[in-house]
Amino acid sequence: MTAATGRAAAVLQALFALLAAVHLGALLMDATTVVHLTKPALMPVLAVWALARGGPWPLPAALLCGCGGDVLLQIGGETAFLAGMGCFAAGHLCYVVLFARAGRRRTRPWVAAGYGVAWLGTVALLWSGLASQLRLPVAGYSLLLTVMALAALGAGPWTGIGGALFMLSDTLIAAGLADWPRPPVPQFWIMATYIAAQWLLAAGATRTGSPRPAPQRALVTP
């Protein structure tokens, strides 16, 4: 990363942090117009930041898919919800491709089993509370999300935490669909965990995906 791109990345990171703070504050104050204006801007700024940091193409692609999902979920309605879930699913596929390339650690079988049990248990508990036309799409989407979180866990600690937070954020959304009890101002917690998840995934991916400098050979004088 050159000095110019480093400065650009720092400015973009500050802009993303400002947008996130304004968006979350607007959710707490129920400032709907500010919420609608800031939400679609979050992931494009993060995608440009990732590019400035030298992130590989699946990373900005995943973030821009997230932007599409954000916009569609903001529109509301079942059709927009399903389309938004499709955008997020495409983003998870991009993340899986990215983390499969950058994987550094082997995930222990009991950890993978724990993620699988968490997915199966959540789907089983939500099943009866979901509308019939949403059950299979939600189950399939949450399975892909779980696969992404496992792939993120194998790529490093930052991405691992990001994947887990993404699961938490989407579980809060699903809890709303099934009329489960949720914390006060649930949209704040959904977006707080989602924003943190996307930033950790992007930051971790640019750390693990950045090329290492080639070792220099010692000069041998004749």
Disulfide bonds with the S-S distance in Angstrom:
none
